[in-house]
Amino acid sequence: MIEDVSYCGLLCSGCPIHWATRETDPKLKNKMRTAIAILTRKLYNMDLCVEDITGCDGCRIENGRLFPACEACPVRTCARERGLANCANCEDYICEELERFFVDNPEAKSRLEFIRSVI
């Protein structure tokens, strides 16, 4: 589903933060948030503690929960300012910000390329 694709091409349904948001077991939710804090430190050099791993309903949500790193994301900011469903719809695709992002997230690029091929 294209509506499950974030601005940058990631899938919200594939995001551990999104999974933890929907988890109803408090013990499992805390364990997931701990693992996310460790993972974000390892992959993105972010210094987050468990309390920083807030709920997230997806970066395209209007009035919902949003992970702080997603809230500050320059790709999200740009796409929202331009009124885009995602970056596949952008006339400036692929910008420098996306190029840097795609280095660590090639599946996001593939997803956006597919969307561009069908729109």
N, C-alpha and C positions, 0 to 999 in steps of 0.2 A: 504494500500500500504506500503510495507516494506521500500521503499525509503523515506517515510515521517517520519520514526522512527529515532530519534537522536541516537547518540552513546550509551547513557545511557538507552534508552528505552522510553523516552518521545516522544509524538507526536508533531511535529512542528505545525500541523494544529490545535492543541488544546491549543497552547500557546498564552496568551494575548499579549505578545510582538510581536509575529508574526502577530496577528490580527491588532494591531496598525500600524505596518509597512505597511500593505496593505490598511489601511483606507485612503480614498481620501478627506474626509471632514476635514479640518484643526481644526475646533472647536471640533469635536468628537475625532480626533486623540489626541489633547491636553488633553481632558477629560480622555481618555483611559490611556494615559501616567501618568497622575496624580494618577489614581487608581492603576496603576502598581507600582508606587513608594511607595504608602501606603502599598500595598500588600507585596512587597518584604521586606519592613521594618518589617511588622508584622510576616511574615512567616520565613524569612531568616536572620533577624536582620541586613539587609543591609541598610546603610545610603545613599540612593539615592534621588536625586531631579529629577524633571521632565526632565531637560536637560540631565540627565544621561541615560534616557530611550531612547536609540538610536534604529534605525531600525535593524531588524534581518531577514535574509533570511534562517536561519537554520544553526545549528552548523556543518553540513557536507558540507556546501557550500565552494567552493575553493576561489573564488574572489568576495565575496559579502559582504553585511553588516552583522555584527555580534554583538550581545549584549555583552558588556564588561565582564559581569560575565561568559558568555559562552566561551569567548575568553580565560579566565584564568582557565577554568575548568580542573582539573587534569584527569578526565575520558576522556574528549575530546582529551587532549594532548596525553594520552597513546594510545587511539584507533588510532589516526592519525599516531603516530610513528610506530605502528604495521601494518598499512595499512588495518585496518578492516572497514567493512561497518557499523558495530556496535558491541557492546560488546558480543552479542550472539555468534559471530564467534570467540571469544577469547579462547585460550587453558587454560587460567588462570581464566576463569569465575567460580565463582563469587569471585572477589577480595575484599579486605578490603574497598577500596574506594566505590565500588558499594554497599557493605553491608550497609555502613553508609547512602548512598543515598537512598536505598530502604526502610529505616525506615520511611521516610516521603513520599515516592513515590512507594507504593506497586504495583500500576498499571504498572509502568515501568518494574518492575521485571516480572510480568505476561506476558507482551508483549514480553520481551526478551526470557522468557521460551518457549513461543509459537514458536517464530522464531527458537530457538534451536531444537525444536521437529520436525521441517519440513526441516531443512537443513542437 
